[in-house]
Amino acid sequence: MERDARIFVAGSERFVGAALVRRLAAAGHEKIVGFGDEMPDLRDAVEMDEFFATEKPDYVFLLGGLSGGIVRNQREPASLMLDNLRIETAVLPAAQRHGAKKLVYLAAACIYPRECEQPMRPSQLGASPVEPTSEAYAMAKWAGLVLCRAFAQEHGARFVTAIPANPFGPGDDTRSEDAHVVGALLRRMHDAKLAGDAEVVVWGTGRARRDFLFVDDLADALVFVMERYEDAAAPINVSGGSDVSIGEVAERIQKVVGYPGRLVFDASRPDGAPRKTLDGAALAALGWRPRTTLDDALTATYRDFLAQEALRA
């Protein structure tokens, strides 16, 4: 991307978008449009058309809409699906219509089949049903991927798709039951430590395995994909390089937080997919690999959490 290019991060208010804005700013990009008070409504097709006509962004990162952990996916499947579909059908046509040079769409690992050979490769997409607990959200993210392909096929648009591992890091939601696993466990153990609680309950058996990706590494990968990847027909994975159980992640968070109590795994709660790890070979072959170890990423996340808690006090 040219240093003076106009860049639109669609979804900059969420933690992945905020990390991406930091990464772009650090690289010297000053023309980041639609940020802060100037943020348009991504769900409004008319407003998005006007925004693209006026701001004329050269490069677009489409990071999507609402998301959440298992609790939110089970409670609000229609809301999650509609929010993401509205954003995709508002932003993608506007980007094509007004001549954006390139767009990177951020999908989600839940679009892979529940029973999928590991590590997961894009060639396996659509081979069998997705995990039922996140089906509605997954179908919306899948639709975004297919729509990017369709714009590339019909209009020659340079719309490429990245599929990330489970992102976490500074700025992620920790304050509600809708939080993803790392944020939820970090909050729960921190509060239990302060309250002197003897135990913390972890949903599921703890045996489900995940690939976790530090948000700063994801931001770096998205810039890399924008600059180096061109195959609109084939999405590319962004792996964090980890393959760890939820139980192991919980124990690592316990160590980082310094919580002295006991972890209790509630097997009556759903695990979600038994295993989700991404094959990151394609991106590695182009020259990108994650830089941050899981332990260092968890430590940085908790450090930011403590800083935010101090500001709220």
Buried (B, 14 or more C-beta within 10 A) or exposed (E): BEEEBBBBBBBBBBBBBBBBBBBBEEEEBEBBBBBEEEBBEBBBBEBBBBBBEEBEBBBBBBBBBBBBBBBBBBEBBEBBBBBBBBBBBBBBBBBBEBEBBBBBBBBBBBBBBBEBEBBBBBEBBEEEEBBBBBBBBBBBBBBBBEBBBBBBEEEEBBBBBBBBBBBBBBBBBBEEEBBBBBBBBBBBBBBBBEEEBEEBEBBBBBBBBBBBBBBBBBBBBBBBBBEEBEEBEBBBBBBBBBBBBBBBBBBBBBEBBEBEBEBEBEEEBBBBBBBBBBBBEBBBEEEBEBEBEBEEBBBBBBEBBEEBEEEEE
